[in-house]
């Protein structure tokens, strides 16, 4: 008797992981071709990973994390416990500007400078965005 196995279909988790790879890759200025060459696959395969069409094996995911200089857990952050409708990490990972900010901040080694940059960003976040937000009803 021969067992037949259906192909493993991509899941929401595959799509989330792929979009995080795309955001991190883009934030670091890497093309799909460059990432593919570094991990030994074609740029078309990188596209499939990033769109969540193909699953990524554990070894290859670790290689991608190493290349992007992030812990492999980065790709899984915020996937658990989001059933209550709260905004999860994928919202942040989907924005390349956020990833650029995180990668740049992460490259600052001096703790005093890191604290200063964080203070600047927090202060900027509290500023009102022009007169449209200051109208009283």
C-alpha positions, 0 to 999 in steps of 0.5 A, spaced: 500 500 500 502 506 498 501 512 502 499 519 498 500 525 501 497 532 499 502 537 498 503 542 504 499 548 503 502 555 505 499 558 511 497 565 514 504 564 518 508 563 512 505 569 509 506 573 515 514 570 516 514 572 508 512 579 509 517 580 515 523 577 511 521 582 505 520 588 510 527 587 513 530 585 506 528 592 504 530 596 510 537 593 509 537 595 502 538 588 499 534 586 493 531 579 492 536 577 487 542 579 493 538 575 498 537 569 493 544 569 492 546 569 499 542 563 501 542 559 495 536 560 491 533 564 485 530 571 486 523 567 484 524 563 490 525 569 494 519 572 491 515 566 493 517 566 500 516 573 501 509 572 498 507 566 503 506 561 497 512 557 498 514 554 505 521 556 508 525 550 511 528 551 518 535 551 516 533 556 510 530 561 515 535 561 520 540 562 514 535 568 512 535 571 519 543 570 520 544 574 513 539 580 516 542 580 522 536 578 526 534 573 531 530 567 528 524 569 533 523 576 529 519 572 524 514 569 529 513 575 534 506 577 535 503 571 532 500 568 538 495 571 543 492 576 537 485 573 537 482 579 541 483 583 535 489 587 538 494 590 533 499 585 532 506 586 530 505 584 523 502 591 522 509 594 524 513 589 520 509 591 514 512 598 514 519 598 511 520 605 514 519 602 521 524 597 519 529 602 517 528 605 523 529 599 527 535 597 523 538 604 524 537 604 531 539 597 532 546 599 529 547 604 534 552 601 540 553 607 544 547 607 550 547 614 551 546 615 544 540 610 543 537 613 549 537 620 546 535 618 539 529 614 543 527 621 546 527 625 540 523 619 537 518 620 543 518 627 543 516 627 535 511 622 536 507 627 541 507 633 537 501 635 533 501 635 526 499 642 524 493 646 525 488 641 522 488 637 529 488 643 533 481 645 531 476 645 537 469 642 535 
